[in-house]
């Protein structure tokens, strides 16, 4: 039984029911999400695919505890995120979620190792910072500063920073959006390895349809709704992708 199928037999890591998100009010109201229903299993690799404005970033932010729904429910295991206050969401983010964004948000005055180690102060059971740096292939660069790194290397530091606290969930918002083709594939390879080796449930937002081929499931969004959910019978490795 595959990891995704085994996880589906247990309690999903996320259960999303009739999720809605509206920004603004009256004639200016924008419905970013409309009655979204989705289960995500432990260890799954999910790609959220859709054009700008489709709702994928809003969904990711709600799953990460960075935003709250207008109505509906999001369960993380047995925890009802939709009923949690700000303190509860902060604790949830600290304990369970790693974030990777399009822009790296590294602290320029800190080395690679220091940027990663900083997160271990708020984690309950972190891995050693050197282990996380090694997992993303930057052991030889541990004492370099962000200005001494390429864009792809900086993104790998951001991934190491996200995984050092051993999160249950890794949420990636356009992680290759600022990178060239070859560098983007290297970053995707690191994300895939984290999912495979650590069993971290991984959700990646992208507008690049080619990246969907490496996912367990592809969730296509449009106008705030789920248009389709497709299973990949034969996943491709990042090295096999082309666009």
C-alpha atoms as one frame of an Amber mdcrd trajectory, in Angstrom:
protein
   0.000   0.000   0.000   1.352   3.406  -0.950   1.901   6.134   1.626  -1.005
   8.149   0.233  -3.396   5.175   0.356  -2.246   4.188   3.850  -2.798   7.746
   5.065  -6.249   7.863   3.487  -7.291   4.875   5.580  -6.519   6.851   8.743
  -7.823  10.230   9.838  -7.023  12.826   7.151  -4.534  15.493   8.126  -7.008
  18.093   6.775 -10.790  17.873   6.413 -12.238  20.900   4.647 -16.012  21.336
   4.544 -18.055  24.044   2.763 -15.181  26.480   3.166 -15.933  30.050   2.118
 -13.856  33.208   2.274 -15.143  36.668   1.395 -13.087  39.842   1.450 -14.909
  43.160   1.821 -18.657  43.717   2.022 -21.605  44.805  -0.074 -20.974  45.597
  -3.721 -17.202  45.485  -3.128 -17.257  41.963  -1.678 -14.942  39.438  -3.319
 -15.668  35.744  -2.784 -12.222  34.154  -2.809 -13.451  30.662  -1.864 -16.889
  29.139  -2.411 -18.019  25.956  -0.644 -14.701  24.116  -0.915 -14.722  20.456
   0.213 -11.485  18.469   0.335  -9.702  15.810   2.403  -5.904  15.633   2.452
  -4.200  12.471   3.725  -1.045  12.180   5.801   2.061  12.182   3.619   0.289
  13.265   0.439   1.927  15.534  -2.108  -0.776  17.884  -3.381  -0.432  20.493
  -6.122  -2.954  23.344  -6.152  -3.222  24.532  -9.727  -5.015  27.566 -11.030
  -4.757  31.019 -12.527  -4.186  34.155 -10.491  -7.341  34.887  -8.497  -8.535
  31.266  -8.494  -8.405  31.023  -4.688  -5.367  28.789  -4.261  -3.342  31.201
  -2.111  -6.364  31.947   0.067  -6.885  28.224   0.611  -3.217  27.696   1.450
  -3.223  30.612   3.899  -6.269  29.237   5.717  -4.695  25.763   5.926  -1.552
  27.387   7.322  -3.391  29.397   9.951  -2.375  32.713   8.347  -5.976  33.570
   7.493  -9.416  32.524   8.712 -12.502  31.396   6.832 -15.713  33.414   6.587
 -17.728  30.212   6.993 -17.278  26.460   6.815 -14.848  24.264   8.695 -11.195
  23.218   8.522 -10.046  20.366  10.758  -6.365  19.583  11.280  -6.660  16.070
  12.666  -9.067  16.630  15.550  -8.276  20.368  15.881 -10.901  22.751  14.504
  -8.842  25.558  12.984 -11.991  27.451  12.012 -12.894  27.788  15.715  -9.383
  28.625  16.937  -8.476  32.096  18.158  -5.312  33.961  17.253  -3.333  32.358
  20.082  -4.443  28.898  18.977  -3.537  29.573  15.357  -0.124  30.926  16.383
   0.583  27.754  18.360  -0.648  25.635  15.436   1.704  27.419  13.008   4.669
  27.092  15.354   4.181  23.400  16.078   2.848  21.942  12.869   3.421  24.075
   9.743   6.440  24.931   7.626   6.093  27.682   5.007   8.028  28.249   1.784
   7.161  31.342  -0.255   8.222  32.659  -3.654  10.527  35.151  -1.947  12.951
  33.788   0.571  12.637  36.233   3.506  16.062  35.312   4.894  17.755  37.560
   7.448  20.693  39.130   5.539  22.944  39.501   8.591  22.705  35.814   9.530
  24.521  32.886   7.958  22.764  29.909   6.387  23.121  27.955   9.624  21.938
  30.865  11.764  18.861  31.492   9.579  17.864  27.856  10.036  18.829  27.542
  13.716  16.730  30.597  14.595  13.555  28.567  14.117  14.625  25.843  16.546
  14.060  28.239  19.440  10.280  28.100  18.929  10.030  24.389  18.000   9.189
  21.665  20.495  11.278  18.874  18.943  13.455  20.316  16.155  16.069  18.451
  14.175  19.643  19.773  14.461  20.109  22.781  12.176  23.058  21.069  10.478
  20.795  18.124   9.583  18.242  20.403   7.919  20.985  22.288   6.054  22.440
  18.964   4.908  19.045  17.729   3.683  18.847  20.616   1.226  22.429  20.078
   0.041  24.004  23.176   1.567  26.344  21.747   4.208  29.318  23.331   2.438
  27.561  26.707   2.490  26.480  26.706   6.145  28.641  29.725   7.056  27.758
  31.826   3.999  25.430  34.821   4.116  22.354  35.136   1.854  24.122  37.726
  -0.339  26.741  35.085  -1.139  24.147  32.591  -2.397  22.285  32.155  -5.665
  18.499  32.446  -5.754  18.094  28.671  -5.765  20.439  28.296  -2.807  18.523
  30.942  -0.882  15.279  29.088  -1.580  16.850  25.876  -0.283  17.809  27.719
   2.904  14.165  28.762   3.202  13.140  25.105   2.841  15.662  24.042   5.510
  14.266  26.727   7.805  10.743  25.398   7.168  11.552  21.749   7.886  13.965
  22.101  10.827  11.069  22.046  13.292   9.823  18.759  11.789   6.444  20.148
  10.678   3.543  17.859   9.921   2.688  20.023   6.920   4.877  21.871   4.389
   3.041  24.628   2.511   4.780  26.060  -0.566   3.428  29.110  -2.408   5.015
  29.368  -5.893   8.388  28.110  -4.573   9.961  28.185  -8.052   8.273  31.372
  -9.265  11.401  33.530  -9.016  13.806  30.874 -10.312  15.036  29.800 -13.725
  14.192  26.400 -15.186  17.231  24.416 -13.988  17.280  25.983 -10.529  13.538
  25.495 -10.120  13.912  21.787 -10.768  16.627  21.554  -8.097  14.287  23.201
  -5.576  11.434  20.862  -6.548  13.772  17.915  -6.040  14.431  19.060  -2.459
  10.698  19.478  -1.767   9.950  16.027  -3.200  12.715  14.475  -1.088  11.328
  16.035   2.107   7.901  14.616   1.311   9.271  11.170   0.499  11.869  10.772
   3.242  10.170  12.562   6.133   6.564  11.771   5.192   5.693  15.461   5.458
   2.295  16.289   3.985   3.200  18.732   1.220   0.981  21.228  -0.596   2.450
  23.263  -3.449   0.775  26.187  -5.196   1.813  26.769  -8.776   0.514  28.237
 -12.019   2.910  25.891 -13.883   0.849  22.901 -15.007   3.979  20.797 -15.657
   4.765  20.648 -11.928   1.442  18.874 -11.341   2.939  15.657 -12.760   5.016
  15.122  -9.587   2.001  15.216  -7.236  -0.079  12.413  -5.768  -3.158  14.517
  -6.517  -3.777  17.697  -8.468  -6.491  20.058  -7.236  -7.541  22.574  -9.909
  -9.219  25.743  -8.711 -11.072  28.453 -10.581 -13.168  31.378  -9.353 -12.879
  30.168  -5.758 -14.157  26.649  -6.368 -12.573  23.253  -6.944 -12.943  22.452
 -10.631 -11.398  18.983 -10.452  -9.322  16.617  -8.307  -7.139  14.243 -10.300
  -4.955  11.355  -9.128  -1.584  10.777 -10.765  -1.264   7.065 -11.392   2.387
   7.507 -12.408   4.168  10.382 -10.710   7.163  11.951 -12.406  10.346  12.913
 -10.614  11.395  16.578 -10.810  14.199  15.542 -13.189  11.580  14.171 -15.614
   9.579  17.412 -15.715   9.848  19.841 -18.608   8.203  23.151 -19.366
